[in-house]
Amino acid sequence: MKHFVIWAPLFLLCFSLRGQGTLPEYRRADSCKILYKGKVFNAPDKFYWIKNDHSFWYKNEIKGAKEFMLVDVERKGQQKAFDHGRMAKALSAKLKKPVPAQDLPLQDLEFSKDHKSVKFTIDSARIKCILPSCQCSVEEVIRNKKIDEGYWGNAFNEGASHPVKSSDSLWVAFIKDYNVFIQSRKTKEIAQLSYDGSGGNFYSSFITWAPDSKKLVAYKVKPGQTRIVYLIESSPADQLQPKLQQREYLKPGDELPHRQPQLFLIDEKKHIPVSDSLFAHQYALEDVRWNKDSRFFTFEYNERGHQTYRVLKVDAPTGKVSVVVEEKSKTFIDYSGKRYRYDLSDGSQMIWASERSGWNHLYRYDVASGKVINAITTGEWVVREVVYVDEAKRQVIFKASGLDKDQDPYLTHYCVVNFDGSGLRRLTTSNANHVGFFSDDYSYFVDHYSRVDLPPASQVIATATGKPVMEIQKANIQELLNAGWRMPEVFSAKARDGQTDIFGIIIRPSTFDESKKYPVIEMVYAGPHSFFVPKSFTERYTGLYALAELGFIVVQVDGMGTSWRSKAFHDVCWKNLKDAGFADRIGWIKAVGQKYHYVDTDHVGTFGTSAGGQSAAGAVIFHPEFYKAAVASCGCHDNRMDKMWWNEQWMGYPIGPQYAECSNIVNAPKLGGKLLLIVGELDDNVDPASTYQLANALIKAGKDFELITVPGMGHSAGGEFGERKRRDFFVRTLLNREPPAWEMAYPAQ
């Protein structure tokens, strides 16, 4: 009997896990990529209004075909935009190759206002077709142009000498020998405006002319430092030997340039110095705007540390600086996610977004005095986006969330409000996530609405009344359900404070059996810049469904410290990225386990990429009593090693002890669970050295872990190879089963 007591739990565990992590489950997981594809019909998610018209088109998928639809809102009718068979025949003849009628590969459609012609791109041709005859002609052959989007970390070239024309085109301003010059475009006469520029404190070619062409602003710049990150491309395609690559990459604490706008009067050829006393400790200085009558210009000042943010006004011709808007916070100002400003056309007033009340709302300012005229929106909910400012009606159309206490607080809705804060009117109310597509004049919008557990539908709504005008489509997901796909379950539980609701989703395998026990895998991303649990319907979350098919319950949760709830909810992340909402997410997973007996909360794993990689590794370093296994891809394991802007936004400046306290590298000796690290050798988003330094610290601490470096790969979860290794790792660590050989699980295609 004593023997039975010792071995029975292991026997029962092995019995309960039969059919989990075996070859059939691997095959089923791999089939998710195609099994669920093309089985959702009548669910368009993009709608394109025709310019200056109350008509729009969209692309709809029906069984066996895709069709272009044209909607006339005034007539409340929709039909195929053209005869697809006739169009296919015309294009096949024109391009001298078969073009399928059931899947016309047309891009960038542009209908004429009378709907009697359409232009589109196909292959390398821009084609115009007369409707309904589909007589088509090639209007332009599009040459393949290599688009260089540039590397995100490259600094703006302040020293480039680009000439800038005045508003009346009579003058051109340029930089020469570090100073500002102007030249008359009539007489070619050149005049020097500044004399104080030097190599170490030069004038930038970022020059802004006043509308009256009698004044200009130029930045004087004291350069900051340049930091270079080096990457080794081990296996280049064009040569045998490796290549050394390098990137500009500022990290927390690095020295930044100091910019000082200076005013110049053209007629007098006079330099008016502008004091930097109100913008001395800069993170950024940007967005110079002259008012309409050239009496002043404004710019925005983001103080290093992101606890002060100002909109400043400089009077012309005196150069006196005054404050229009000042935001201050004891934690951080979310300039990167919530900044919004709209200047009314006459320059007298400004609409500004702020979290000063504890919730993100809109305020109306008097520019001359710098005083708040009134709050435009108020309440324990947040403005998510301003859609349109209607100066004629003195109204704002905006998107909001958290309006309904009986709905998921992240679901978005559309509203209208008057400038003075009166007349708040809802345009959407149903329990769904609403995505709007507005006509040019904002008279109508297509309301595309759904939830992760509610198939999408679309309708046209009149902005003036908020009432539906016509239904567009309702999705058909029956074939998706027939293929074994199961909707995620939306689940909520209380946060660490016992009051705040935390929301997440639960994904079960298609072969779900309540009599079995299922370990839990959490996909984690807790970056404070947003929230990450999906709110709209999608069948394309195949990575999580594939993991579930192996025999897991897969979850995703947004804990405290993420964005778009209250300011207090968000502030949990301040100087504390290691928190990552773990207290809330652990409590949430335990609540799932309490509700469902088949959820095995004794075997919980997690995985994530980038900031999610930092959190995943942090799970088994800071919370090994709960998380037993983690896969961390491309993680920023010490915030001092990662990009400046993201980390100083949340971790603060100057660099203090909080950085070491939150470091996975410094805390590596605390590792208590199983850990797999994945990194791309060419990651120029998060310095790969971050992962290697964590590996080094773990080795020195005598900790066991796994490390995979993917040659040639940038910032990612490891691609297909990484996905396979991730699956095998969780099958071994959470199911205690040896995965099938790869040539069996992933046969050659």
SVG drawing of the C-alpha trace seen along z (x, -y; Angstrom):
<svg xmlns="http://www.w3.org/2000/svg" viewBox="-31 -96 67 98">
<polyline fill="none" stroke="black" stroke-width="0.4" points="0.0,0.0 2.9,-2.3 4.4,-1.6 1.1,-2.5 0.9,-5.8 4.3,-6.8 3.9,-5.7 0.2,-6.3 0.4,-10.0 3.1,-9.4 1.1,-6.5 -2.0,-8.7 -0.1,-11.6 1.3,-9.3 -2.1,-7.8 -3.8,-11.3 -1.2,-12.5 -1.7,-9.7 -2.3,-11.2 -0.5,-14.4 2.8,-15.4 2.9,-12.3 3.3,-12.1 -0.4,-12.5 -0.5,-15.7 2.6,-17.1 1.0,-16.4 -2.2,-18.1 -0.2,-21.1 1.6,-21.5 -1.6,-21.2 -3.0,-24.3 -1.1,-26.4 -3.4,-25.2 -6.3,-23.4 -8.0,-26.6 -7.0,-28.7 -9.7,-29.9 -12.7,-28.7 -14.1,-32.1 -16.5,-33.7 -18.2,-37.0 -15.8,-38.6 -14.0,-41.6 -12.0,-43.7 -10.9,-46.6 -13.2,-49.0 -12.1,-51.8 -14.2,-54.9 -14.3,-56.4 -12.9,-60.0 -15.6,-62.7 -18.4,-60.1 -20.7,-58.1 -19.6,-54.8 -16.9,-52.4 -15.5,-49.0 -14.2,-46.0 -12.9,-42.5 -15.0,-39.7 -14.2,-36.0 -16.9,-33.5 -16.6,-29.8 -14.3,-29.0 -13.7,-32.6 -12.9,-36.2 -15.0,-39.1 -14.7,-42.8 -17.9,-44.5 -19.1,-48.1 -21.5,-49.7 -23.6,-52.8 -24.7,-54.1 -27.2,-56.7 -29.0,-54.0 -28.5,-51.4 -27.3,-48.8 -24.2,-46.7 -23.2,-44.6 -20.1,-43.1 -17.9,-46.0 -17.6,-44.4 -18.1,-41.2 -15.3,-39.1 -15.3,-36.6 -15.2,-39.4 -12.4,-41.2 -10.4,-38.0 -10.8,-37.4 -9.8,-41.0 -6.7,-40.9 -5.6,-37.5 -5.7,-38.9 -3.9,-42.1 -1.2,-40.4 -0.9,-37.3 -1.2,-34.9 -4.1,-33.3 -5.8,-35.5 -8.2,-33.6 -11.7,-35.0 -12.2,-33.5 -9.1,-35.2 -8.3,-38.4 -4.9,-39.6 -5.8,-43.3 -4.3,-45.9 -4.8,-49.5 -8.2,-49.9 -9.3,-53.4 -12.9,-53.8 -14.0,-57.0 -16.8,-58.9 -19.4,-57.8 -18.2,-54.2 -17.7,-53.9 -14.1,-53.1 -11.5,-51.5 -7.8,-51.7 -5.7,-49.0 -2.2,-47.5 -1.5,-44.0 2.0,-42.6 4.1,-45.6 1.3,-47.5 -1.2,-50.2 -4.3,-49.4 -7.5,-51.4 -10.6,-49.5 -13.9,-51.0 -16.9,-49.5 -19.0,-47.5 -17.4,-46.4 -14.0,-45.8 -12.1,-47.5 -8.6,-47.7 -5.5,-49.7 -2.1,-49.9 -1.6,-53.4 1.8,-52.9 4.5,-50.3 5.7,-50.3 9.5,-49.8 10.7,-47.8 12.0,-50.4 14.0,-49.3 12.4,-51.0 15.0,-51.8 13.0,-52.4 16.2,-53.0 17.3,-51.5 15.2,-52.7 18.3,-53.7 20.0,-56.0 20.3,-59.5 18.9,-62.4 21.8,-64.0 21.8,-67.4 24.7,-68.5 23.3,-68.0 23.1,-71.2 19.7,-71.0 18.4,-74.4 14.9,-75.4 12.7,-77.7 10.7,-80.5 6.9,-80.4 6.8,-83.0 9.6,-81.2 11.7,-84.5 14.4,-83.2 16.3,-80.1 17.9,-79.3 20.9,-77.0 23.8,-76.1 27.4,-76.9 30.4,-76.7 28.0,-75.7 26.0,-78.9 22.7,-80.1 22.7,-81.9 19.9,-83.1 20.0,-83.9 17.6,-85.9 16.2,-83.8 15.8,-87.0 19.1,-88.8 21.2,-85.8 22.5,-88.0 23.7,-86.0 23.4,-87.2 24.8,-85.5 22.3,-85.5 24.2,-83.7 27.9,-84.0 28.0,-81.8 28.0,-78.3 30.9,-76.0 31.8,-72.3 30.9,-71.6 27.7,-73.7 26.5,-74.1 23.3,-75.1 21.2,-72.3 19.5,-72.3 16.3,-71.7 14.9,-75.2 11.3,-76.4 10.1,-79.5 7.2,-81.6 4.2,-81.9 5.0,-85.6 8.6,-84.7 9.9,-87.4 11.1,-85.1 12.7,-81.7 13.7,-79.3 16.8,-77.2 18.1,-74.7 21.5,-75.2 22.8,-71.8 25.4,-70.5 26.0,-66.9 25.5,-63.9 27.4,-60.6 27.2,-57.9 27.1,-54.3 27.7,-51.4 26.4,-47.8 28.4,-45.2 26.8,-42.1 28.5,-39.1 26.8,-37.5 28.2,-34.0 26.8,-32.6 26.4,-35.2 24.9,-34.0 27.4,-35.6 30.7,-34.6 32.3,-31.9 33.8,-34.1 31.6,-35.9 30.8,-39.6 30.9,-42.3 27.8,-44.6 27.3,-47.6 24.3,-49.8 23.9,-53.1 22.2,-52.2 21.8,-54.6 21.3,-52.9 20.0,-54.2 22.2,-56.9 24.0,-57.8 24.5,-61.5 21.9,-63.1 22.3,-66.2 21.1,-69.5 19.0,-71.5 18.1,-75.2 15.7,-76.9 16.9,-80.4 14.8,-83.1 16.0,-85.2 14.4,-88.3 14.9,-88.4 14.4,-92.1 16.8,-93.2 19.1,-90.2 18.9,-89.9 19.5,-87.0 17.1,-86.9 18.6,-84.5 16.1,-82.2 16.8,-81.2 16.7,-77.4 15.8,-77.9 12.5,-76.1 13.9,-73.3 17.4,-72.7 17.3,-69.0 16.2,-67.5 15.3,-64.1 13.7,-65.6 12.9,-68.9 10.6,-68.8 7.5,-69.8 8.2,-73.5 5.0,-75.1 4.4,-78.8 0.9,-80.1 -1.1,-81.4 -0.2,-85.1 3.5,-84.5 3.2,-86.1 4.8,-83.2 5.9,-79.6 5.5,-76.6 7.6,-73.5 7.4,-70.5 9.9,-69.7 10.2,-66.2 12.4,-66.4 14.9,-63.6 13.3,-61.1 9.8,-61.8 8.4,-63.3 7.9,-66.8 6.5,-67.6 5.8,-71.1 4.4,-72.8 6.3,-76.1 5.5,-79.3 8.1,-81.7 6.9,-85.3 8.2,-87.0 10.0,-89.2 11.0,-89.3 12.1,-85.6 10.3,-85.4 9.5,-81.8 6.3,-81.0 4.5,-77.8 1.3,-76.8 1.0,-73.2 2.9,-71.7 2.5,-68.0 4.2,-66.7 4.2,-63.2 5.7,-61.5 6.2,-58.4 6.2,-58.9 4.3,-60.7 3.3,-58.3 4.5,-60.5 5.1,-57.5 1.6,-56.1 -0.9,-58.8 0.5,-62.1 -2.2,-64.0 -2.3,-67.6 -4.5,-69.5 -4.1,-73.2 -7.3,-75.0 -6.8,-76.7 -6.9,-80.3 -4.2,-79.4 -6.1,-80.6 -6.9,-77.2 -5.4,-73.7 -6.8,-70.3 -4.5,-68.2 -4.6,-64.7 -3.5,-64.2 -3.7,-61.6 -3.7,-64.2 -7.1,-63.0 -5.8,-59.4 -7.5,-58.6 -6.5,-59.6 -8.8,-62.5 -9.0,-65.5 -8.6,-69.2 -9.1,-72.5 -6.4,-75.1 -6.2,-78.9 -2.9,-79.3 -2.4,-82.9 -2.7,-82.4 -1.7,-78.8 -4.9,-78.1 -7.2,-75.2 -10.6,-76.3 -12.3,-73.1 -12.0,-69.3 -13.6,-67.9 -14.0,-64.4 -14.1,-63.1 -14.8,-59.9 -13.2,-56.6 -12.6,-55.5 -10.0,-56.4 -9.8,-58.2 -8.0,-55.8 -7.8,-57.9 -9.0,-61.1 -10.6,-60.3 -11.6,-63.8 -11.8,-67.4 -14.7,-69.2 -14.0,-72.9 -17.1,-73.9 -19.4,-72.0 -16.9,-72.4 -17.0,-68.7 -14.6,-65.8 -15.1,-62.3 -13.0,-59.9 -12.5,-56.2 -12.7,-55.2 -12.6,-52.2 -13.8,-51.3 -17.2,-53.1 -19.3,-50.1 -18.9,-48.5 -20.5,-45.2 -18.0,-44.9 -14.4,-44.1 -12.7,-47.5 -10.4,-47.2 -13.3,-47.0 -13.3,-50.2 -16.3,-52.3 -16.9,-55.5 -18.3,-58.8 -18.9,-62.4 -18.5,-65.3 -18.7,-69.1 -15.6,-71.3 -17.1,-72.5 -17.5,-69.0 -21.2,-68.9 -23.3,-66.6 -21.3,-63.4 -23.0,-60.9 -22.2,-57.2 -22.0,-56.0 -21.5,-52.4 -22.8,-50.5 -22.9,-46.8 -20.7,-44.4 -17.9,-44.1 -14.7,-45.6 -15.5,-48.3 -13.2,-49.3 -14.5,-52.3 -13.8,-53.3 -15.0,-56.8 -16.0,-58.5 -14.1,-61.6 -16.6,-64.0 -17.2,-61.8 -20.9,-61.6 -20.8,-57.8 -18.6,-55.1 -18.3,-51.3 -18.5,-49.7 -16.6,-46.4 -17.3,-44.8 -16.4,-41.5 -14.8,-39.9 -12.5,-36.9 -15.5,-34.9 -18.0,-36.7 -17.6,-36.3 -17.3,-39.7 -20.1,-41.7 -20.1,-45.0 -22.6,-47.8 -22.8,-51.4 -23.6,-54.0 -24.7,-57.6 -22.4,-59.8 -25.1,-62.4 -27.5,-60.0 -25.4,-57.0 -28.1,-54.8 -27.3,-51.9 -28.0,-52.7 -27.4,-49.2 -25.8,-45.9 -22.8,-44.9 -21.7,-41.4 -22.0,-38.8 -19.3,-36.2 -19.9,-32.5 -17.5,-30.4 -19.2,-27.0 -16.5,-25.4 -13.9,-26.6 -15.8,-25.0 -16.2,-21.9 -12.5,-21.7 -12.1,-21.4 -11.3,-25.1 -12.6,-26.2 -13.2,-29.8 -11.0,-31.2 -12.7,-31.7 -12.6,-35.2 -11.9,-34.9 -11.5,-37.5 -10.3,-37.4 -9.3,-39.9 -5.9,-41.5 -3.5,-41.6 -5.6,-44.4 -8.6,-42.2 -10.7,-44.8 -9.5,-45.4 -10.6,-42.9 -7.8,-41.3 -8.7,-39.9 -7.3,-37.1 -8.1,-34.3 -8.0,-30.5 -7.3,-28.3 -8.1,-24.6 -7.0,-21.8 -9.5,-20.6 -9.4,-17.2 -10.1,-18.7 -11.2,-16.0 -12.3,-17.1 -11.1,-13.8 -7.5,-14.7 -5.1,-17.0 -3.6,-19.8 -0.5,-21.8 -0.7,-25.5 1.5,-27.5 1.2,-31.3 2.3,-33.5 3.7,-36.6 4.2,-40.1 3.9,-42.7 5.4,-45.8 4.0,-48.9 3.5,-50.6 0.1,-48.8 -2.0,-45.8 -1.7,-42.5 -4.5,-40.1 -6.5,-40.2 -10.0,-41.8 -11.2,-41.2 -12.1,-37.9 -9.3,-36.1 -8.7,-32.5 -5.1,-33.4 -3.6,-32.9 -2.2,-29.6 0.9,-29.6 -1.1,-29.4 -3.5,-26.9 -0.6,-24.7 0.8,-24.6 -2.6,-23.7 -2.9,-20.8 0.2,-19.2 -1.9,-18.8 -1.8,-22.1 -4.1,-24.8 -2.7,-28.0 -3.4,-31.4 -2.7,-35.1 -3.3,-37.7 -2.9,-41.5 -1.8,-42.3 -1.1,-45.5 1.6,-47.7 0.3,-47.5 -1.5,-50.4 -5.0,-51.7 -6.5,-51.3 -6.2,-53.9 -2.9,-55.7 -2.6,-53.9 -2.9,-50.5 -0.2,-51.6 2.2,-53.0 2.9,-49.6 5.6,-49.2 7.4,-52.3 11.1,-51.5 9.8,-47.9 9.7,-46.1 10.5,-42.8 7.0,-43.0 5.5,-42.4 2.1,-41.9 3.2,-38.5 1.1,-38.8 -2.0,-39.4 -1.3,-36.8 -0.4,-34.1 -3.6,-34.9 -5.5,-34.7 -4.1,-31.3 -4.8,-30.0 -8.4,-31.2 -8.7,-29.3 -7.4,-26.2 -10.0,-26.7 -12.8,-26.9 -11.7,-24.0 -10.4,-20.8 -8.6,-19.7 -6.2,-22.8 -2.9,-21.7 -1.5,-24.7 1.3,-22.7 2.8,-22.5 2.9,-26.0 5.3,-27.3 5.6,-30.6 7.2,-32.0 7.7,-35.4 9.8,-37.4 11.6,-40.8 10.1,-42.4 8.2,-39.1 11.5,-37.3 12.7,-39.4 9.4,-38.5 9.6,-34.8 13.1,-34.4 12.0,-36.6 9.2,-34.1 11.7,-31.3 14.1,-33.7 11.7,-35.7 8.8,-33.3 10.1,-29.7 7.7,-28.5 4.9,-28.9 6.5,-28.8 8.4,-25.5 9.6,-26.2 10.2,-29.2 11.3,-29.9 12.8,-33.4 13.4,-34.7 15.5,-37.9 14.9,-39.2 16.2,-42.5 17.5,-40.8 19.0,-43.9 17.3,-47.2 20.7,-49.0 21.6,-46.8 18.5,-47.7 17.5,-50.8 17.3,-54.1 13.9,-55.4 11.9,-52.3 13.7,-51.6 14.1,-55.2 10.4,-55.7 9.5,-53.1 12.7,-52.6 13.5,-56.2 16.6,-58.5 19.2,-58.9 20.3,-55.2 19.7,-54.0 19.7,-50.8 16.3,-49.9 18.0,-48.7 20.1,-46.1 17.1,-45.1 15.1,-44.3 18.0,-42.6 17.7,-38.9 21.5,-38.9 22.2,-40.3 19.5,-37.9 20.6,-34.9 21.6,-32.9 17.9,-32.8 17.0,-30.7 14.7,-27.8 12.9,-26.5 13.9,-25.1 15.0,-27.8 15.5,-27.8 17.1,-31.0 16.7,-31.8 18.5,-34.6 19.0,-35.8 22.6,-36.7 21.6,-39.7 19.0,-41.2 19.3,-44.9 16.2,-45.6 17.4,-44.1 21.2,-43.8 22.0,-40.0 24.7,-40.6 21.8,-40.8 21.0,-37.1 24.7,-36.1 25.4,-38.0 22.5,-36.2 23.9,-32.9 27.3,-33.9 25.8,-34.8 23.9,-31.5 27.1,-29.5 29.0,-31.3 26.1,-30.6 26.3,-26.9 22.7,-26.9 21.5,-24.5 19.8,-26.0 19.6,-25.7 20.8,-28.3 20.0,-28.5 21.6,-31.0 19.9,-31.2 22.3,-32.2 21.3,-35.1 18.1,-35.8 17.1,-39.2 14.6,-40.1 12.2,-37.2 11.0,-34.2 13.4,-32.0 11.4,-31.3 10.3,-27.8 13.3,-26.3 12.6,-28.2 9.0,-27.1 9.9,-23.5 12.5,-23.7 9.9,-25.6 7.3,-22.8 9.8,-20.1 11.0,-22.0 7.5,-22.2 6.7,-18.6 9.8,-17.5 9.5,-19.9 5.7,-20.0 4.5,-16.7 7.6,-14.7 7.6,-13.1 10.3,-12.7 9.1,-14.4 9.0,-12.4 12.0,-12.6 11.8,-15.6 11.8,-13.6 8.6,-11.9 7.0,-15.0 7.9,-17.3 8.3,-15.1 9.8,-16.8 7.2,-18.6"/>
</svg>
